Amino acid sequence: MSQGVAFNRLMLEMRSMQAEAMARKPAVSEAQEAGAPSFSDMLGQAVNKVGETQQVSSQLASAFEMGQSGVDLTDVMIASQKASVSFQAMTQVRNKMVQAYQDIMQMPV
């Protein structure tokens, strides 16, 4: 349960960072005009993908616990591990982004 709380907190932090980045967004660059996705879009998609992975894992676990046919324990365990690894990876990305932001803010102007 604590992993779910931590995940929700991470999601809220990432969404607030995304909203802050969108608020400070400068004029559209040539790369974005050519159809290249922005960093904030890619980050948002990554956060959403982690959330979807967590939901799939939870749904498979619930289906297995209820004894639904066609749900194998190995599938449940694999989905659980995928969700765990994706969450840990997103946490590490967040930590690196926060560290980079702090480093930039400490640079003399």
N, C-alpha and C positions, 0 to 999 in steps of 0.2 A: 504494500500500500504506500510506503514511503517513496518508492520509485515513481509511483503515479503522481504524488504530490510534487516531487522534485521535477518531474517532467512538465507538469502544469506550470510550475514556477519558471522553468527554462523557456517554455513556450511564451509566457507573458513577457519575459525579459527580451526574448528575440523579437517579438512583435513590437514592443515599445522601441527597441533599437531600429527596427525597420521603419516604423512611423517617424522616428526622429530623423533618420537618413532621408526619407522621402520629403520631409519638411525643408531640409537644407539642400535639396537637389538643385544644382546649378542648371543653366540653360542646356538644352539637349545637344549632345555632341554629335559629330558626324557618324561615329560608330553606331550610336543608338538610332540615328535616322536610317541607317542601312538595314535595320532590323535585328541588330545584335541585342540580346537581353542585357538589362542593366544588372549591376551587382545586387541591388536590393531585390530585384525580381528573382534572381537565382537563389538568393538566401531565403526568400519567402517560400519558394518552391521546395527547397531542401527541408525547411521546417515543416511544411505541410506533408511532405513525403514521410518524415519521421513519425508524424502524428498518425498517418494512415497505417504505417507499419505497426504501431502500437495498437491501433484499433483492430487490425486483422488478427494480431496475436491474441488479444483479449477475447475476440469473438470465437476463435478456434478453441481456446481454453474453455470457454463457457460451453460450447457445443460438446466438447469431449466430456466435461463434467456432467452434463445432462444425459450423456449416453447416446447421442445422435449417431446414427449409422453413417459410415463413410468418413468419419473423422478418426484418424490414426494418431496414436501417441507420438510417433516420430514427427508427424507434420506439426503437431502442437509444439513440440520441443524445438524444432527448427525455426518455426515462426517466432517463438519466444527468444531464441538466441539472436535472430535477425533484428528483432525489436531492441534487444539489449545493446547489441553492437552499434546499431544506428544511433541510439540515444547517447551512448558513450562518445561516439564520433562527433555528434552535434555539440556535446558538452565541451569537447576539446577544441572544436572550432570556435565556439563562443569564448572560451578562455583565451585563445590566441588573439581573437579580435579585441577583447577587452584589454589585453596586454599591449597590443599595437596601439590602441587608442590612448592608453595611458602614456606610452612612450612618446607619441606624437604631441600630446598635451604638455609634456615636460620639456619639450625642445625649446630652446631660447629662440625668440623671434628676431 
